[in-house]
Amino acid sequence: MRGLLAALGFLTRVPVPPAVFDDARARAQSLAWYPLVGLLLGAVLAALAWLLRGTPPLLAAALLLCAWVWLSGAMHLDGLADSADAWVGGLGDRARTLEIMKDPRSGPIGVAAVGLLLLLKFAALASLPPGGWPALLLAPLLGRSVLTLAFLGLPYVRAGGLGSALADAPRAACVVALLLTGATCLLPGWRGLAGGLAALLVFALWRRACLQRLGGMTGDTCGALAELVEAAVLVAWLVRA
């Protein structure tokens, strides 16, 4: 349970006892709880969407997106901005890319990346049909599940970074969490399957880019991954057969 609290405290703005962050075992165990935290976040968004039924679609989408960003603390958006700046400004050089990621300032590329992604999410939320609430569950669920998958399959290249504590995460528990995530994607039918496939495609492209440029991943690239997967799942949900 302390692992769940650590995951909640790290991935959301939900207040948790500060002591869980001093527990190395709880931090390592938290990785297996990431998918559940994503599902809980999605449940809050789905409940908010239900409360906003009857509200003009554009206004409802804006309120949902604001709640989404606030609940997650904009942490992953920060990773997206840093990754975008570093990938362009790094000019293919590993050391320079890592150096730019450490700069707390955001350049024009990072600002543009965040703006475009939020615009895409907003448009997708405004386009969801009345029965599209499962997309609000799947997007945060898959956005956090791919982080668990990433730590199982890629090295963390920044020693002492926030993600370094997850290197000792229990693999069996993480695999079970990912299998349950896959089963959940099948529940809504083909749209859920499309969302799961979109998440895997984004993950595969992200993994290849990280290995080629950095030889692994960082916390910033993981944040970018979560945001890109969430947007991809929403778009995939809206694609017509």
Secondary structure by P-SEA (a helix, b strand, c coil): caaaaaaaaacccccccccccccaaaaaacccaaaaaaaaaaaaaaaaaaaaccccaaaaaaaaaaaaaaaacaaaaaaaaaaaaaaaaacccaaaaaaaaacccccaaaaaaaaaaaaaaaaaaaaccccaaaaaaaaaaaaaaaaaaaaaccccccccccccccccccaaaaaaaaaaaaaaaacccaaaaaaaaaaaaaaaaaaaaaaaccccccaaaaaaaaaaaaaaaaaaaaccc
